[in-house]
Amino acid sequence: MSTATARIQRANRGSHFRAYRLHGTNPSQLDPFMGIDHAWMSAPTFPPHPHAGFSAVTYLFLDSETGIANRDSQGNSTLIEPGGLHWTAAGRGVVHEENPAVLGSTTHLLQIFVNLPRDKQNAAPFALSLAAENVPTVQRPGVQVRVPLGSFDGVRSPLTPPTDVTLLDITLEVGAELALPVAAGQRAFFMPIFGNAELNGESFGLDDLGSPILPTATEATMHKLAAKAGGAKVAVFIGEPLRQPVISNGPMAFASHESLTQATAAYHRGEMGRL
């Protein structure tokens, strides 16, 4: 096992959006993920904006006070309820926006940016949704594991996204432990959501901002989570690295300069649609 140098940093915008942002010092560190925001939003923060070349995924925690209204230039309009997930595969380009369904009420979410395999980056955009009641759950003594993406302990999410990744929403009562295997060739990233835990025997929580807290598994291994006083919630992200170039201008990212240039021009010509 090796330890990545990715960091969690605060990324607040105004008084209605606060976030902890997980990112690497280079694109390969989180591969196949490109960045993850753990955020609270209570008012419109980001105007309609384009994405291309990767996927934008929104997962709402069950303690959200309201849902998120998601709409895009493909004509999709979705209410993401607390506990649900929405996956926008941007492909060659889409414009979308997300706002709290009830303004002034707070949404508690993960915004996950997942790279697309090179041969899918110029495909037509599409969206996938998973309602909260359809998210599989695994119960262990003192532990609840929600599986909105991928699989855990033989339980699999009903979604089949264009990049095969796993997202686990794990809640541990005080003193509870969970063994988490990671398959050969995959990486696992751990993000503290609340409380304090131990990860492989080391203290792990939001008080550790700025320290290297993201072990990555490069071969079959077993991670151990254990909750400390007060219990804890941890989000786990697992995927096999795509090992392809990442050339980005911010809202768009492709494996080649040519594709990025073409997508940027298409957006300015209005070919991605408008909201």
N, C-alpha and C positions, 0 to 999 in steps of 0.2 A: 504494500500500500504506500502511496506517496501523498503528500499534502500540498494542495494548491495554494497559491498566494492570492487568490481572489479575496475580495473584501466586501463587507456590508457597510454602506455609508448612508447617512440621512439624505433624502432627496425631496424636500418639501417644496410646494408651490402655493404661495398665498396662504390664506387662513383656512381653506376648505380642502386641502389635499396635503397629507403628510405620508411619507413613505420611507422605508428602508430599502435600499437598492443593492442587489447582489450583482457584482460585475467582476470581470477579470482584467488584468493589465494588458492582455492580448486576447483576440477572439477565440483562440484554441483552448483556453483554460476551462471554459464552461461547455464546450462542444459536447452535444449538439444544441445546448441552450445558448442564447445570445445575451440574456440578461433577465433578471427577475425583480419585480417590485412587490414588496409587501406593503400594502397601502390602505389608508382610510380616506374616503372621499365623501363630501356632503353637499357639493354643489358642482355645476359644470366647470371643468378645469381645462380640458383640452378641446379646442374646436375641431370640426371635421378635418381629418388628415389622411394622407395616403400611406399605404404600406405595399411593399412588393418584394418578392424573393424569399419571404419567410412567413411564419405563422404568428399571429397574436392571439394568445389564449387568456381568457379571464375566468378565474375560479373565485366564487364567493364563499366565505366562511359562514357557518350556520349562525353565528352571532351577529350578522349584518342586520341593521335595523330596517333596511329596505333592499329592494333588488336594484339591478342595473338595466337601464333601457339601452339596448345595443341596436344600431341600424347601420346599414352599409349601402353603397352605391349599386349593389346587385339587387336591391329591392328587399333584402332580408330585414326584418324588424323583430327583435327577440327581447323578451323580458327575462333576464337571468335572475332567478329567485335565489335567496340565501341557500347555500349548499349545492348550487348548480354550476355548470361549466359551459362555456361557449368558446369554440375554436374557429378562428377566421384564418383559413389558408389563403394568404394574399396572392400567391402565384405571381402572374405577370402584372397584377396591380388592382387595388380596390381602395376606395375611400370609406372610412367609417368613423363613428363616434360612439362614446359611451358616457351616460350621465346617470346619477342616482334617480331612481324611479319616483321617489318622494324627496323633493328638494328640502334640505335642512336635516334630513335623516342620514345617518352615516352608514356607508357601505364599507365592509372590511373584506379585502380581496387580495388575491395574487394576480398580477399581470405578468404573464410568462411569454417571452419571445423565443420561439423555437425555429432553428434553421430548417430549411427544406433541402432534401437531396437535390443535387445539381440538376438531375433530369426532370425534376418537378417544379423548378423555379419559374419557368415560363408557362406553366399550365394555367388553365382558367381558374379564377378564384372561386372558392366555395366555403360554406360554413357548416359546422357540426354543433349540435347542442345536446346537453345531457341534463335532464331535470334532477333536482335534489333527491327525489324519491327513487330514482333509478341508479343512484351511485351505490355500488356494492360496499358493504361494511363487514369487517372482520373483527370479532370480539375475542379478546384474551383477558385473563384476570387483570383488572386494573387498566386495561388498554383498549382503545377503540381505534381502528384503522379504516378510514374511508379511502376508496380506490377510484377516484374520478378518471384516471388514465392508467393504462397498463394493467399490471397484475400484482397480486401479493398472496402468497400462501395458497395458490390454486384458484383464487378468486380473481376474475377479470372484468374490467370495465367493458360495457357494450360498445364503446366508441372504437373505431378503427381510423386513427388519424394518419396523415401522410408521412409523418415522422414518428417512428415507434419509440415513445417515451412513457415513463411511469411517473405519476404524481401520487404521493401518499400524504394524507392529512391525518397525523397521528396525535392522539390525546392520551396522556399517561397520568394516572393518579399517583400521588406521592408514594414512593417506594416501588412502583411498578417497573418492570423491565421488558424489553422487546429485543429479540434477535432478528436482524435484518440481513438476509443473504443478498449478495449482488453477483450476477452471473459474470462469467469470464468475458472480457472485452468491453464491459460496461463501466460507467462511472456513476457514482452516487454523490449528490450534493445535499447538505443538510442546512436548513434555515430555521432558526428559533423564531417562533411566533409569539409565545408568551411563556412566562415562568422560566425555571432553570432546570437543566438536566445534565446528565453526564453522557458523553459520546465516547465510547471506547475508553471509559475510565477518566476522561478529562472534562472539566467543567465547561458547560456549553449553554449560552444564553445571550439575551440582548445586551447585557452589561459588557460583553466581550467585543463590542464594536471595534473594528480596526485590526483585530488579531486574525491569524489564519485559522479559520474554523471549518474549513471545507475539505475534509478528507476525500480523495478520489480513488476509486478502486479500479486498477488496471488489470486485475485478474480475479478469479473467483475468490470471494472473501466473505467474512461475516462481520457486520457492525453490531454494536450493542448500545441501545439507548436505555437510560435509566432516569426516572424522574426524581428530583430532589424535593425539598420542602415546598409544599404548595402545589405540586404537580407541574405539568408542562404540556405545551403543544409544539410540535415540530413538523415542518413540511419537508418532504424528501423528494428529490428529483433524480431520476435515473434514466440514463440513455447511453446508447453506443455512439461514440464520436463519429462524425461524418468525414472528418479529415479532408476538408476541401477549403479552398481559399474563401475568405469573407471580405468582400469589398463593399463598403457602406458609405452612404451619405447621411445617415441618421435614420430616416423613416423607411429606407429601402436598403437591401443588402443582397448581393448576388455573388456568384463564384467567379465572375468575369467582369472586367471594366466595360466590355461591349454591352452586356446585358443591363448593367446599371445605367449606362448612358441612354440606351434605348427606352428603358422604363421611365427615366426622368423626363425624356422628351415626350413620351406618350402621356404622362400625367399633365404636362403643361399644355398639350393639345386637347385636353379634356377627355382622353380616351378611357380613363379609368372611371368615368362618371362623376357625378357631383351629388352633394347632399344639400 
